[in-house]
């Protein structure tokens, strides 16, 4: 759950750094979190949505049987890579902002 929250926070920070707009960052971050939760929740029931579950960070955090079977190294790896990509995007965005 820590990595899930960290990933969503880093994505929000990256959007804020790239756009320079707080409202856009919060909106996009909340939309990604909501869409990811929705896809992860509906994928087991809706057959045409099932392939999209791999795009959901909620799937990698709790939707793949982690509560009963534990978290695998692959789950940690996917969540860590998403976080690192968002962190690098945020760093690149901050370098282009005029903070002086």
Secondary structure, DSSP 4 states (H G I P E B T S, - for coil): -HHHHHHHHHHHHHHHHHH--HHHHHHHHHHHHHHHHHHHHHTTT-GGGGGGGGG-HHIIIIITSHHHH---HHHHHHHHHHHHHHHHHHHHHHHHS---
